[in-house]
């Protein structure tokens, strides 16, 4: 039996804290196509766990040693990546330093939650961030906004 | 760039209810190697979402139209499958009928939660079920046992 399944990536919503105060989440400007604003992340290697992949990608792409908080969800729509079918495992994580661009990131920035609506994202990263802001993975109909208000 | 990532499966912890009363979860006896007791599930096809994969596999393998309750977690240890590196997305779901074996299931059974410890599982399905019983995905150190006691 020849098995073929979609590719897997790990992508991070990285919350940046400075002296205990929440500053915003990390976005990158992609070096490789598709170009545009995205969450940091990348393809999982055979032989590593998905959590190790996430930590490796965050180190390579935004220069941060992140602490994983939780799995936000799995994003698997066949059309979410224009190149091929890719399943993204999205983790919320945190770091205490500011990011520096590397690997597939041309540049990085830390964006406060109330400024995210002005961004234009590649892939389905806008939907992922909307789910993150709602506080409920894959369920945009649940208006749990306290988290946003507390933080901004 | 030649991309190669692990295979992806969707596996189900299917809670069976009869006349509103919880009966247990579905286990299968595997037809194909590795042989033994397992959760139902199977490989994701390119072009389907992970949720569609789960529902298709539950239909093919245990004859049930399941309702997805939540994503329990991602299991991605490189050694969890003796054949090759496979990432399992495990969903808790429910159905109102009893299962019937098909596809990779030689037989099926519905096992009450307090009888699960007597089972001998293939892959890391014993760990997955322990996580499910704890109520906290991927965190066996959190002793949230109320769910188990309420149900048994």
Interface residues (C-beta under 8 A of the other chain):
Chain A: X3 X4 X5 X6 X7 X8 X9 X43 X44 X45 X46 X47 X48 X49 X50 X51 X71 X73 X74 X76 X77 X78 X85 X87 X89 X137 X138
Chain B: X3 X4 X5 X6 X7 X8 X9 X43 X44 X45 X46 X47 X48 X49 X50 X51 X71 X73 X74 X76 X77 X78 X85 X87 X89 X137 X138
